[in-house]
């Protein structure tokens, strides 16, 4: 009886370390859910923060202006109301043009001959307002009393337009101008006195002079 009583006073092995098979898997599952949640939250934060920075850095108005400028077609550098009054007195020198046109594309000064790099526009010797053929940025303003003061515009489509033999320049380097905006007034130059009061208008595409008349329209 005594031995039986001693055995009964000992705690059973079953009660000493009760096993709970669901405990550790539940802990692991909890950690996994928390970890996945942290990663998801971080990604959402990074994406939203990056989007915010893009919105702040980007200028939608500027993008719209550049897109519109790229879709513009080049217009004559004078008001359309003057179309019937202004004529091309000297054409761009084109080897494929007819002989009469080529002759009108040669400038003569002190018995020196030079082919025209653009078109000379004149309103019967009278000054006229010179306007931007396309929207763009003023890249250069060159003051040259011999060949005539000049304005150079760069455009969103990569082209350049040059307005030479002008006076009363209204813009400065860095200015952004709209198509049709007044730039200056036509004038005379010592280099091309036979053209009288005129505008020398040049166009460059990818840095190469081209015939402006192939692009101009109203």
C-alpha positions as CSV (number, residue, x, y, z in Angstrom):
1,X,0.0,0.0,0.0
2,X,2.8,2.3,0.8
3,X,4.4,1.9,-2.6
4,X,1.1,2.4,-4.3
5,X,0.6,5.6,-2.4
6,X,4.1,6.9,-3.4
7,X,3.4,6.2,-7.0
8,X,0.1,8.0,-6.8
9,X,1.8,11.1,-5.3
10,X,4.1,11.5,-8.3
11,X,2.9,13.8,-11.0
12,X,2.1,11.9,-14.1
13,X,4.2,12.4,-17.3
14,X,1.0,13.3,-19.1
15,X,0.3,16.3,-17.0
16,X,3.9,17.5,-16.7
17,X,4.5,18.5,-20.4
18,X,1.2,18.6,-22.2
19,X,1.8,18.8,-26.0
20,X,-0.1,21.3,-28.1
21,X,0.4,20.4,-31.8
22,X,-1.4,23.6,-33.0
23,X,0.8,26.1,-31.0
24,X,4.0,26.5,-33.1
25,X,2.3,26.3,-36.6
26,X,0.0,29.1,-35.4
27,X,3.0,31.2,-34.3
28,X,4.8,30.6,-37.7
29,X,1.7,31.5,-39.6
30,X,1.3,34.7,-37.6
31,X,4.9,35.8,-38.4
32,X,4.4,35.0,-42.1
33,X,1.3,37.1,-42.3
34,X,3.0,40.0,-40.5
35,X,6.0,39.8,-42.8
36,X,4.0,39.8,-46.0
37,X,2.0,42.7,-44.7
38,X,5.2,44.7,-44.0
39,X,6.4,44.0,-47.6
40,X,3.1,45.0,-49.1
41,X,2.9,48.2,-47.1
42,X,6.4,49.2,-48.0
43,X,5.8,48.6,-51.8
44,X,2.6,50.7,-51.6
45,X,4.5,53.5,-49.8
46,X,7.3,53.5,-52.3
47,X,5.0,53.6,-55.3
48,X,2.9,56.4,-53.9
49,X,5.9,58.4,-52.9
50,X,7.5,58.0,-56.4
51,X,4.3,59.0,-58.1
52,X,4.1,62.1,-55.9
53,X,7.7,63.0,-56.8
54,X,6.9,62.6,-60.6
55,X,3.8,64.8,-60.3
56,X,5.9,67.5,-58.6
57,X,8.8,67.2,-61.0
58,X,6.8,67.0,-64.2
59,X,5.2,70.1,-65.6
60,X,2.0,69.1,-67.5
61,X,1.7,72.6,-69.0
62,X,5.2,72.4,-70.4
63,X,4.5,68.9,-71.9
64,X,1.3,70.2,-73.5
65,X,3.1,73.2,-75.0
66,X,5.9,71.1,-76.4
67,X,3.5,68.6,-77.9
68,X,1.5,71.4,-79.6
69,X,4.7,72.9,-80.9
70,X,5.8,69.7,-82.4
71,X,2.5,69.4,-84.3
72,X,2.6,72.9,-85.7
73,X,3.2,73.6,-89.4
74,X,5.5,76.4,-90.3
75,X,3.9,79.6,-91.4
76,X,5.2,82.6,-93.2
77,X,7.0,85.0,-90.9
78,X,4.5,87.8,-91.5
79,X,0.8,88.3,-90.9
80,X,-1.5,86.6,-93.3
81,X,-3.2,90.0,-94.1
82,X,0.1,91.0,-95.9
83,X,0.1,87.9,-98.1
84,X,-0.8,89.8,-101.2
85,X,1.7,92.6,-100.5
86,X,4.9,90.6,-99.7
87,X,6.8,88.8,-102.4
88,X,9.9,86.6,-102.5
89,X,12.6,88.8,-104.1
90,X,15.3,86.2,-103.7
91,X,14.8,82.4,-103.5
92,X,16.8,79.7,-101.7
93,X,19.6,78.5,-104.0
94,X,18.5,75.1,-105.3
95,X,20.6,73.3,-107.9
96,X,17.4,71.5,-109.1
97,X,15.5,74.8,-109.7
98,X,15.1,76.3,-113.1
99,X,17.7,78.8,-114.4
100,X,15.6,81.9,-113.7
101,X,15.0,80.9,-110.1
102,X,18.7,80.1,-109.6
103,X,19.7,83.5,-111.0
104,X,17.4,85.2,-108.4
105,X,19.1,83.1,-105.7
106,X,22.5,84.7,-106.2
107,X,23.5,87.7,-104.1
108,X,26.1,90.1,-105.5
109,X,28.2,92.5,-103.3
110,X,31.3,94.3,-104.6
111,X,31.5,91.8,-107.4
112,X,31.4,88.9,-105.0
113,X,28.8,86.2,-105.5
114,X,27.0,84.3,-102.8
115,X,24.2,81.9,-103.0
116,X,21.1,82.6,-100.9
117,X,20.7,80.4,-97.9
118,X,17.0,81.2,-97.5
119,X,14.4,83.5,-98.9
120,X,14.4,87.3,-99.0
121,X,10.9,88.7,-98.4
122,X,10.0,92.3,-99.3
123,X,6.9,94.4,-99.1
124,X,7.7,96.7,-102.0
125,X,10.6,98.2,-100.0
126,X,8.4,99.1,-97.0
127,X,9.1,97.8,-93.5
128,X,6.8,95.1,-92.1
129,X,6.3,93.3,-88.8
130,X,8.3,90.0,-88.6
131,X,6.6,87.2,-86.6
132,X,7.6,83.8,-85.4
133,X,7.0,81.1,-88.0
134,X,6.6,78.5,-85.3
135,X,6.6,78.5,-81.5
136,X,10.0,78.1,-80.0
137,X,12.8,79.5,-77.9
138,X,15.1,82.4,-78.7
139,X,18.5,80.8,-79.1
140,X,20.5,83.8,-80.4
141,X,20.2,87.5,-81.0
142,X,23.1,88.7,-83.2
143,X,23.7,92.4,-83.9
144,X,25.5,92.8,-87.2
145,X,25.3,96.2,-88.9
146,X,26.8,94.7,-92.1
147,X,24.6,91.6,-92.8
148,X,21.8,92.8,-90.6
149,X,20.7,92.0,-87.0
150,X,19.5,88.5,-86.6
151,X,17.2,86.4,-84.4
152,X,17.6,82.6,-84.2
153,X,14.7,80.4,-82.8
154,X,15.0,76.7,-81.9
155,X,11.8,74.6,-82.1
156,X,10.5,71.5,-80.4
157,X,10.7,69.5,-83.6
158,X,14.5,70.1,-83.8
159,X,14.3,72.7,-86.5
160,X,15.7,76.3,-86.4
161,X,14.5,79.4,-88.0
162,X,16.6,82.6,-88.6
163,X,15.3,86.1,-89.1
164,X,18.0,88.4,-90.5
165,X,18.0,92.0,-91.6
166,X,15.7,93.2,-88.8
167,X,15.5,96.1,-86.5
168,X,13.6,96.9,-83.3
169,X,14.1,93.5,-81.8
170,X,11.4,92.7,-79.2
171,X,12.8,89.4,-77.7
172,X,16.0,88.3,-75.9
173,X,17.9,85.0,-75.6
174,X,15.9,82.5,-73.6
175,X,12.5,83.9,-74.3
176,X,9.8,81.4,-75.2
177,X,7.7,82.7,-78.1
178,X,4.4,81.6,-79.6
179,X,3.7,81.1,-83.3
180,X,2.7,84.4,-84.8
181,X,4.3,86.5,-82.0
182,X,6.0,89.7,-83.1
183,X,9.8,89.5,-83.1
184,X,11.1,92.6,-84.9
185,X,10.6,94.8,-88.0
186,X,12.2,94.2,-91.4
187,X,15.1,96.4,-92.3
188,X,17.9,97.0,-94.8
189,X,21.4,95.6,-94.8
190,X,24.7,96.6,-96.4
191,X,25.3,93.0,-97.5
192,X,22.2,92.8,-99.7
193,X,21.3,96.4,-100.7
194,X,19.5,95.3,-103.9
195,X,16.8,93.7,-101.8
196,X,16.0,97.0,-100.1
197,X,14.0,96.8,-96.9
198,X,13.5,93.0,-96.5
199,X,13.6,90.0,-94.3
200,X,16.2,87.2,-94.9
201,X,14.5,84.0,-93.6
202,X,16.5,80.8,-93.2
203,X,15.4,77.3,-92.1
204,X,17.6,74.6,-90.8
205,X,16.5,70.9,-90.3
206,X,18.9,68.8,-88.3
207,X,21.5,71.6,-88.6
208,X,21.3,71.6,-92.4
209,X,19.9,74.6,-94.4
210,X,16.8,73.7,-96.4
211,X,14.5,75.5,-98.8
212,X,12.0,77.5,-96.6
213,X,9.4,77.5,-99.4
214,X,9.1,73.7,-99.0
215,X,7.7,74.2,-95.5
216,X,6.0,77.6,-95.5
217,X,2.2,77.9,-95.7
218,X,-0.7,79.8,-94.3
